[in-house]
């Protein structure tokens, strides 16, 4: 290195005609030209708003990819790989939650100057977010109505509606491990929204309190609780970012805005894993 300039090593390749490059591998030409502000005149801060949401969609795509694999691993009793997938899901959730810090730099005045250009576009219409909720157990057939104009998204959600959730497959693995998971739970209509199953609480109490519990089952219970906790942190940061940006205005998609987001904090994916904590040690 001379005069603070790093040496250009002679082995570094510079001719990439007909060869794979970083840009081609990542399809950067298309990715970096996928930001199309619609405000007129174009508002400086709209780029932030677009990239924030596009980045979130990429993380949601990876989260869904990992949750599908975790579900498949639970289905064949491969708890180690299921936990590996859930660990990655938790890391993704941290990225998604931290991202709200960037969007929170958008002031109310700045957002107001281009919000009208969004029309009725809203994060409520994110089919990947709905897909993540579906695969975790918060299924609502009515949500399919939102995507009738998007056949591919509608088909994806319809398929996930009909498939077992991550929790369903985990509970089946618990049953195969010799724990008395009720038949009505194992044979439930998986297209329905998960509801609290009190008969599962004694099953989880045994898992938590017994010294003979296989570590993978115990760890999987805690990993699922981590996933739900992280989801709630994300929801709360979403609510607070919306509140600081638009106050109590109605959402662009027609929802009540902050009130609608606040009610989402009451939703739960794995209620028995929280209920059992009251029973442990009593």
C-alpha positions as YAML, in Angstrom:
chain: A
units: angstrom
residues:
- id: 1
  name: UNK
  ca: [0.00, 0.00, 0.00]
- id: 2
  name: UNK
  ca: [1.47, 3.32, -1.09]
- id: 3
  name: UNK
  ca: [0.28, 6.76, 0.03]
- id: 4
  name: UNK
  ca: [-2.85, 5.27, 1.63]
- id: 5
  name: UNK
  ca: [-4.02, 3.61, -1.62]
- id: 6
  name: UNK
  ca: [-4.77, -0.08, -1.32]
- id: 7
  name: UNK
  ca: [-2.87, -2.35, -3.71]
- id: 8
  name: UNK
  ca: [-4.89, -3.71, -6.63]
- id: 9
  name: UNK
  ca: [-3.93, -7.37, -6.51]
- id: 10
  name: UNK
  ca: [-2.92, -8.75, -9.92]
- id: 11
  name: UNK
  ca: [-5.09, -11.86, -9.43]
- id: 12
  name: UNK
  ca: [-8.31, -9.82, -9.20]
- id: 13
  name: UNK
  ca: [-10.40, -10.50, -12.28]
- id: 14
  name: UNK
  ca: [-11.52, -7.49, -14.29]
- id: 15
  name: UNK
  ca: [-12.87, -9.00, -17.52]
- id: 16
  name: UNK
  ca: [-16.38, -10.35, -17.02]
- id: 17
  name: UNK
  ca: [-17.64, -10.58, -20.60]
- id: 18
  name: UNK
  ca: [-19.84, -13.67, -20.71]
- id: 19
  name: UNK
  ca: [-19.12, -14.51, -17.05]
- id: 20
  name: UNK
  ca: [-21.21, -14.44, -13.90]
- id: 21
  name: UNK
  ca: [-20.87, -11.17, -12.00]
- id: 22
  name: UNK
  ca: [-22.11, -9.90, -8.66]
- id: 23
  name: UNK
  ca: [-24.67, -7.70, -10.38]
- id: 24
  name: UNK
  ca: [-25.95, -10.45, -12.66]
- id: 25
  name: UNK
  ca: [-26.16, -12.99, -9.86]
- id: 26
  name: UNK
  ca: [-28.28, -10.62, -7.75]
- id: 27
  name: UNK
  ca: [-30.21, -9.25, -10.76]
- id: 28
  name: UNK
  ca: [-29.25, -5.77, -9.59]
- id: 29
  name: UNK
  ca: [-30.20, -4.06, -12.82]
- id: 30
  name: UNK
  ca: [-33.83, -4.99, -12.22]
- id: 31
  name: UNK
  ca: [-33.69, -4.66, -8.43]
- id: 32
  name: UNK
  ca: [-32.18, -1.18, -8.39]
- id: 33
  name: UNK
  ca: [-34.60, 0.08, -11.03]
- id: 34
  name: UNK
  ca: [-37.69, -1.17, -9.17]
- id: 35
  name: UNK
  ca: [-38.22, 2.09, -7.25]
- id: 36
  name: UNK
  ca: [-40.79, 4.27, -9.00]
- id: 37
  name: UNK
  ca: [-41.96, 7.29, -7.01]
- id: 38
  name: UNK
  ca: [-45.42, 8.46, -8.11]
- id: 39
  name: UNK
  ca: [-45.62, 11.86, -6.42]
- id: 40
  name: UNK
  ca: [-45.65, 14.90, -8.76]
- id: 41
  name: UNK
  ca: [-43.35, 16.63, -8.42]
- id: 42
  name: UNK
  ca: [-41.33, 13.73, -7.06]
- id: 43
  name: UNK
  ca: [-40.86, 14.16, -3.33]
- id: 44
  name: UNK
  ca: [-37.40, 13.42, -1.96]
- id: 45
  name: UNK
  ca: [-38.63, 11.25, 0.95]
- id: 46
  name: UNK
  ca: [-40.79, 8.95, -1.15]
- id: 47
  name: UNK
  ca: [-37.67, 6.95, -2.05]
- id: 48
  name: UNK
  ca: [-37.19, 6.14, 1.64]
- id: 49
  name: UNK
  ca: [-40.80, 4.99, 1.90]
- id: 50
  name: UNK
  ca: [-40.53, 2.72, -1.15]
- id: 51
  name: UNK
  ca: [-37.19, 1.14, -0.23]
- id: 52
  name: UNK
  ca: [-38.31, 0.59, 3.38]
- id: 53
  name: UNK
  ca: [-41.29, -1.44, 2.23]
- id: 54
  name: UNK
  ca: [-39.50, -3.25, -0.60]
- id: 55
  name: UNK
  ca: [-36.78, -4.32, 1.82]
- id: 56
  name: UNK
  ca: [-39.40, -5.53, 4.27]
- id: 57
  name: UNK
  ca: [-40.98, -7.63, 1.53]
- id: 58
  name: UNK
  ca: [-37.62, -9.27, 0.79]
- id: 59
  name: UNK
  ca: [-37.17, -10.16, 4.46]
- id: 60
  name: UNK
  ca: [-40.75, -11.48, 4.57]
- id: 61
  name: UNK
  ca: [-39.98, -13.66, 1.56]
- id: 62
  name: UNK
  ca: [-36.99, -15.16, 3.37]
- id: 63
  name: UNK
  ca: [-38.95, -15.56, 6.60]
- id: 64
  name: UNK
  ca: [-41.68, -17.46, 4.77]
- id: 65
  name: UNK
  ca: [-39.02, -19.61, 3.09]
- id: 66
  name: UNK
  ca: [-37.57, -20.51, 6.51]
- id: 67
  name: UNK
  ca: [-40.95, -21.12, 8.14]
- id: 68
  name: UNK
  ca: [-41.92, -23.52, 5.37]
- id: 69
  name: UNK
  ca: [-38.70, -25.41, 5.91]
- id: 70
  name: UNK
  ca: [-39.17, -25.44, 9.69]
- id: 71
  name: UNK
  ca: [-42.64, -26.87, 9.17]
- id: 72
  name: UNK
  ca: [-41.26, -29.57, 6.85]
- id: 73
  name: UNK
  ca: [-38.54, -30.45, 9.36]
- id: 74
  name: UNK
  ca: [-41.01, -30.77, 12.22]
- id: 75
  name: UNK
  ca: [-43.04, -33.09, 9.99]
- id: 76
  name: UNK
  ca: [-40.14, -35.57, 9.82]
- id: 77
  name: UNK
  ca: [-39.02, -35.10, 13.45]
- id: 78
  name: UNK
  ca: [-35.86, -33.24, 12.46]
- id: 79
  name: UNK
  ca: [-35.96, -30.88, 15.42]
- id: 80
  name: UNK
  ca: [-32.36, -29.74, 14.97]
- id: 81
  name: UNK
  ca: [-32.93, -28.33, 11.49]
- id: 82
  name: UNK
  ca: [-36.33, -26.94, 12.47]
- id: 83
  name: UNK
  ca: [-34.63, -25.02, 15.27]
- id: 84
  name: UNK
  ca: [-31.95, -23.81, 12.86]
- id: 85
  name: UNK
  ca: [-34.66, -22.40, 10.62]
- id: 86
  name: UNK
  ca: [-36.44, -20.75, 13.55]
- id: 87
  name: UNK
  ca: [-33.15, -19.19, 14.67]
- id: 88
  name: UNK
  ca: [-32.87, -17.58, 11.25]
- id: 89
  name: UNK
  ca: [-36.49, -16.44, 11.43]
- id: 90
  name: UNK
  ca: [-35.72, -14.71, 14.73]
- id: 91
  name: UNK
  ca: [-32.72, -12.94, 13.19]
- id: 92
  name: UNK
  ca: [-34.91, -11.77, 10.29]
- id: 93
  name: UNK
  ca: [-37.51, -10.49, 12.73]
- id: 94
  name: UNK
  ca: [-34.86, -8.39, 14.44]
- id: 95
  name: UNK
  ca: [-33.95, -6.81, 11.11]
- id: 96
  name: UNK
  ca: [-37.61, -6.06, 10.37]
- id: 97
  name: UNK
  ca: [-38.15, -4.50, 13.77]
- id: 98
  name: UNK
  ca: [-34.99, -2.39, 13.60]
- id: 99
  name: UNK
  ca: [-36.04, -1.11, 10.17]
- id: 100
  name: UNK
  ca: [-38.81, 0.95, 11.76]
- id: 101
  name: UNK
  ca: [-36.06, 3.20, 13.13]
- id: 102
  name: UNK
  ca: [-35.25, 4.27, 9.57]
- id: 103
  name: UNK
  ca: [-38.86, 4.95, 8.61]
- id: 104
  name: UNK
  ca: [-39.35, 6.88, 11.84]
- id: 105
  name: UNK
  ca: [-37.03, 9.56, 10.42]
- id: 106
  name: UNK
  ca: [-39.91, 10.45, 8.08]
- id: 107
  name: UNK
  ca: [-41.64, 13.41, 9.72]
- id: 108
  name: UNK
  ca: [-45.42, 13.97, 9.57]
- id: 109
  name: UNK
  ca: [-44.97, 16.97, 7.25]
- id: 110
  name: UNK
  ca: [-42.70, 15.03, 4.87]
- id: 111
  name: UNK
  ca: [-45.07, 12.07, 4.63]
- id: 112
  name: UNK
  ca: [-48.12, 14.31, 4.19]
- id: 113
  name: UNK
  ca: [-46.52, 15.81, 1.07]
- id: 114
  name: UNK
  ca: [-46.70, 12.51, -0.86]
- id: 115
  name: UNK
  ca: [-49.16, 10.34, 1.09]
- id: 116
  name: UNK
  ca: [-52.02, 11.25, -1.21]
- id: 117
  name: UNK
  ca: [-50.17, 9.71, -4.17]
- id: 118
  name: UNK
  ca: [-50.47, 6.27, -2.56]
- id: 119
  name: UNK
  ca: [-54.21, 6.17, -3.19]
- id: 120
  name: UNK
  ca: [-55.54, 3.09, -1.38]
- id: 121
  name: UNK
  ca: [-52.19, 1.26, -1.35]
- id: 122
  name: UNK
  ca: [-51.45, -0.03, 2.15]
- id: 123
  name: UNK
  ca: [-49.27, -2.54, 3.96]
- id: 124
  name: UNK
  ca: [-52.54, -4.29, 4.82]
- id: 125
  name: UNK
  ca: [-52.38, -5.57, 1.25]
- id: 126
  name: UNK
  ca: [-49.01, -7.33, 1.71]
- id: 127
  name: UNK
  ca: [-49.75, -10.93, 0.76]
- id: 128
  name: UNK
  ca: [-46.42, -12.09, 2.14]
- id: 129
  name: UNK
  ca: [-47.22, -10.67, 5.55]
- id: 130
  name: UNK
  ca: [-50.55, -12.49, 5.43]
- id: 131
  name: UNK
  ca: [-48.75, -15.65, 4.34]
- id: 132
  name: UNK
  ca: [-46.47, -15.46, 7.38]
- id: 133
  name: UNK
  ca: [-49.48, -15.00, 9.66]
- id: 134
  name: UNK
  ca: [-51.27, -17.93, 7.96]
- id: 135
  name: UNK
  ca: [-48.36, -20.34, 8.36]
- id: 136
  name: UNK
  ca: [-48.07, -19.35, 12.03]
- id: 137
  name: UNK
  ca: [-51.77, -19.96, 12.67]
- id: 138
  name: UNK
  ca: [-53.56, -16.63, 12.33]
- id: 139
  name: UNK
  ca: [-55.71, -17.70, 9.39]
- id: 140
  name: UNK
  ca: [-58.69, -15.72, 8.14]
- id: 141
  name: UNK
  ca: [-60.41, -16.84, 4.95]
- id: 142
  name: UNK
  ca: [-61.84, -13.35, 4.50]
- id: 143
  name: UNK
  ca: [-58.33, -12.06, 3.78]
- id: 144
  name: UNK
  ca: [-58.40, -13.85, 0.43]
- id: 145
  name: UNK
  ca: [-60.95, -11.28, -0.76]
- id: 146
  name: UNK
  ca: [-58.26, -8.59, -0.61]
- id: 147
  name: UNK
  ca: [-56.22, -10.47, -3.25]
- id: 148
  name: UNK
  ca: [-58.85, -11.41, -5.85]
- id: 149
  name: UNK
  ca: [-57.15, -9.00, -8.28]
- id: 150
  name: UNK
  ca: [-53.78, -10.75, -7.72]
- id: 151
  name: UNK
  ca: [-54.20, -14.40, -8.79]
- id: 152
  name: UNK
  ca: [-50.72, -15.54, -7.74]
- id: 153
  name: UNK
  ca: [-51.03, -14.05, -4.25]
- id: 154
  name: UNK
  ca: [-54.57, -15.37, -3.92]
- id: 155
  name: UNK
  ca: [-53.41, -18.88, -4.86]
- id: 156
  name: UNK
  ca: [-50.50, -18.79, -2.39]
- id: 157
  name: UNK
  ca: [-52.75, -17.78, 0.48]
- id: 158
  name: UNK
  ca: [-55.37, -20.32, -0.52]
- id: 159
  name: UNK
  ca: [-52.76, -23.05, -0.42]
- id: 160
  name: UNK
  ca: [-51.43, -21.96, 2.98]
- id: 161
  name: UNK
  ca: [-54.99, -21.80, 4.28]
- id: 162
  name: UNK
  ca: [-55.44, -25.49, 3.44]
- id: 163
  name: UNK
  ca: [-52.05, -26.60, 4.79]
- id: 164
  name: UNK
  ca: [-50.98, -27.33, 8.39]
- id: 165
  name: UNK
  ca: [-49.25, -24.54, 10.26]
- id: 166
  name: UNK
  ca: [-45.80, -24.69, 11.81]
- id: 167
  name: UNK
  ca: [-47.54, -25.25, 15.16]
- id: 168
  name: UNK
  ca: [-49.66, -28.09, 13.76]
- id: 169
  name: UNK
  ca: [-46.57, -29.95, 12.60]
- id: 170
  name: UNK
  ca: [-44.77, -29.26, 15.86]
- id: 171
  name: UNK
  ca: [-47.68, -30.69, 17.84]
- id: 172
  name: UNK
  ca: [-47.69, -33.77, 15.64]
- id: 173
  name: UNK
  ca: [-43.99, -34.21, 16.39]
- id: 174
  name: UNK
  ca: [-44.76, -33.84, 20.10]
- id: 175
  name: UNK
  ca: [-47.39, -36.58, 19.80]
- id: 176
  name: UNK
  ca: [-44.97, -38.89, 17.96]
- id: 177
  name: UNK
  ca: [-42.50, -38.33, 20.80]
- id: 178
  name: UNK
  ca: [-45.01, -39.98, 23.14]
- id: 179
  name: UNK
  ca: [-46.85, -37.03, 24.65]
- id: 180
  name: UNK
  ca: [-50.68, -37.16, 24.95]
- id: 181
  name: UNK
  ca: [-51.65, -34.50, 22.43]
- id: 182
  name: UNK
  ca: [-55.46, -34.78, 22.11]
- id: 183
  name: UNK
  ca: [-56.76, -36.37, 18.90]
- id: 184
  name: UNK
  ca: [-59.10, -33.45, 18.29]
- id: 185
  name: UNK
  ca: [-56.05, -31.19, 18.12]
- id: 186
  name: UNK
  ca: [-54.15, -33.49, 15.76]
- id: 187
  name: UNK
  ca: [-57.19, -33.89, 13.50]
- id: 188
  name: UNK
  ca: [-58.44, -30.30, 13.57]
- id: 189
  name: UNK
  ca: [-59.51, -28.43, 10.45]
- id: 190
  name: UNK
  ca: [-56.19, -26.76, 9.66]
- id: 191
  name: UNK
  ca: [-57.87, -24.11, 7.49]
- id: 192
  name: UNK
  ca: [-59.35, -22.54, 10.60]
- id: 193
  name: UNK
  ca: [-57.89, -19.91, 12.89]
- id: 194
  name: UNK
  ca: [-56.03, -21.46, 15.81]
- id: 195
  name: UNK
  ca: [-57.92, -21.15, 19.08]
- id: 196
  name: UNK
  ca: [-56.79, -21.84, 22.62]
- id: 197
  name: UNK
  ca: [-56.72, -25.57, 23.42]
- id: 198
  name: UNK
  ca: [-56.70, -25.94, 27.25]
- id: 199
  name: UNK
  ca: [-56.00, -29.69, 26.98]
- id: 200
  name: UNK
  ca: [-52.54, -28.87, 25.60]
- id: 201
  name: UNK
  ca: [-51.46, -27.00, 28.72]
- id: 202
  name: UNK
  ca: [-50.81, -30.18, 30.79]
- id: 203
  name: UNK
  ca: [-48.81, -31.56, 27.84]
- id: 204
  name: UNK
  ca: [-46.56, -28.52, 27.78]
- id: 205
  name: UNK
  ca: [-46.34, -28.53, 31.57]
- id: 206
  name: UNK
  ca: [-44.90, -32.05, 31.40]
- id: 207
  name: UNK
  ca: [-42.44, -30.96, 28.72]
- id: 208
  name: UNK
  ca: [-41.29, -28.00, 30.80]
- id: 209
  name: UNK
  ca: [-41.19, -29.66, 34.21]
- id: 210
  name: UNK
  ca: [-39.83, -33.13, 33.47]
- id: 211
  name: UNK
  ca: [-36.10, -33.81, 33.67]
- id: 212
  name: UNK
  ca: [-36.60, -36.49, 31.00]
- id: 213
  name: UNK
  ca: [-37.83, -34.10, 28.30]
- id: 214
  name: UNK
  ca: [-35.74, -34.33, 25.12]
- id: 215
  name: UNK
  ca: [-33.88, -31.04, 24.87]
- id: 216
  name: UNK
  ca: [-35.06, -30.45, 21.30]
- id: 217
  name: UNK
  ca: [-38.73, -30.37, 22.35]
- id: 218
  name: UNK
  ca: [-38.04, -28.00, 25.22]
- id: 219
  name: UNK
  ca: [-35.95, -25.74, 23.01]
- id: 220
  name: UNK
  ca: [-38.58, -25.77, 20.25]
- id: 221
  name: UNK
  ca: [-41.22, -24.55, 22.71]
- id: 222
  name: UNK
  ca: [-39.01, -21.64, 23.69]
- id: 223
  name: UNK
  ca: [-38.11, -20.90, 20.06]
- id: 224
  name: UNK
  ca: [-41.79, -20.61, 19.16]
- id: 225
  name: UNK
  ca: [-42.33, -18.25, 22.09]
- id: 226
  name: UNK
  ca: [-39.38, -16.19, 20.84]
- id: 227
  name: UNK
  ca: [-40.97, -15.98, 17.38]
- id: 228
  name: UNK
  ca: [-44.26, -14.78, 18.83]
- id: 229
  name: UNK
  ca: [-42.58, -12.27, 21.16]
- id: 230
  name: UNK
  ca: [-40.60, -10.89, 18.21]
- id: 231
  name: UNK
  ca: [-43.77, -10.62, 16.16]
- id: 232
  name: UNK
  ca: [-45.38, -8.60, 18.92]
- id: 233
  name: UNK
  ca: [-42.33, -6.32, 19.15]
- id: 234
  name: UNK
  ca: [-42.61, -5.73, 15.40]
- id: 235
  name: UNK
  ca: [-46.32, -4.97, 15.67]
- id: 236
  name: UNK
  ca: [-45.70, -2.51, 18.49]
- id: 237
  name: UNK
  ca: [-42.94, -0.70, 16.61]
- id: 238
  name: UNK
  ca: [-45.23, -0.56, 13.59]
- id: 239
  name: UNK
  ca: [-47.99, 0.98, 15.67]
- id: 240
  name: UNK
  ca: [-45.69, 3.57, 17.25]
- id: 241
  name: UNK
  ca: [-44.12, 4.53, 13.92]
- id: 242
  name: UNK
  ca: [-47.54, 5.00, 12.34]
- id: 243
  name: UNK
  ca: [-48.74, 7.00, 15.33]
- id: 244
  name: UNK
  ca: [-45.77, 9.37, 15.25]
- id: 245
  name: UNK
  ca: [-46.14, 9.85, 11.49]
- id: 246
  name: UNK
  ca: [-49.91, 10.19, 10.91]
- id: 247
  name: UNK
  ca: [-51.38, 10.37, 14.42]
- id: 248
  name: UNK
  ca: [-54.94, 9.05, 14.48]
- id: 249
  name: UNK
  ca: [-55.67, 9.47, 10.77]
- id: 250
  name: UNK
  ca: [-57.41, 6.63, 8.93]
- id: 251
  name: UNK
  ca: [-55.09, 4.28, 7.04]
- id: 252
  name: UNK
  ca: [-54.73, 4.58, 3.27]
- id: 253
  name: UNK
  ca: [-56.22, 1.09, 2.90]
- id: 254
  name: UNK
  ca: [-59.38, 2.10, 4.77]
- id: 255
  name: UNK
  ca: [-58.55, 0.80, 8.25]
- id: 256
  name: UNK
  ca: [-58.91, 2.90, 11.39]
- id: 257
  name: UNK
  ca: [-55.12, 3.19, 11.47]
- id: 258
  name: UNK
  ca: [-53.57, 3.15, 14.95]
- id: 259
  name: UNK
  ca: [-56.70, 1.63, 16.51]
- id: 260
  name: UNK
  ca: [-56.61, -1.25, 14.05]
- id: 261
  name: UNK
  ca: [-52.93, -1.86, 14.73]
- id: 262
  name: UNK
  ca: [-53.47, -1.70, 18.48]
- id: 263
  name: UNK
  ca: [-56.08, -4.48, 18.32]
- id: 264
  name: UNK
  ca: [-53.56, -6.67, 16.49]
- id: 265
  name: UNK
  ca: [-51.47, -6.72, 19.67]
- id: 266
  name: UNK
  ca: [-54.10, -9.01, 21.20]
- id: 267
  name: UNK
  ca: [-53.55, -11.70, 18.55]
- id: 268
  name: UNK
  ca: [-51.57, -14.77, 19.58]
- id: 269
  name: UNK
  ca: [-50.18, -17.74, 17.67]
- id: 270
  name: UNK
  ca: [-49.27, -20.14, 20.49]
- id: 271
  name: UNK
  ca: [-51.54, -19.33, 23.46]
- id: 272
  name: UNK
  ca: [-50.88, -22.61, 25.29]
- id: 273
  name: UNK
  ca: [-47.14, -21.91, 25.43]
- id: 274
  name: UNK
  ca: [-47.96, -18.75, 27.39]
- id: 275
  name: UNK
  ca: [-50.74, -20.28, 29.49]
- id: 276
  name: UNK
  ca: [-48.45, -23.04, 30.73]
- id: 277
  name: UNK
  ca: [-46.23, -20.50, 32.45]
- id: 278
  name: UNK
  ca: [-48.97, -19.89, 35.01]
- id: 279
  name: UNK
  ca: [-49.04, -23.60, 35.84]
- id: 280
  name: UNK
  ca: [-45.32, -24.32, 36.07]
- id: 281
  name: UNK
  ca: [-44.15, -24.73, 39.66]
- id: 282
  name: UNK
  ca: [-47.61, -24.56, 41.22]
...
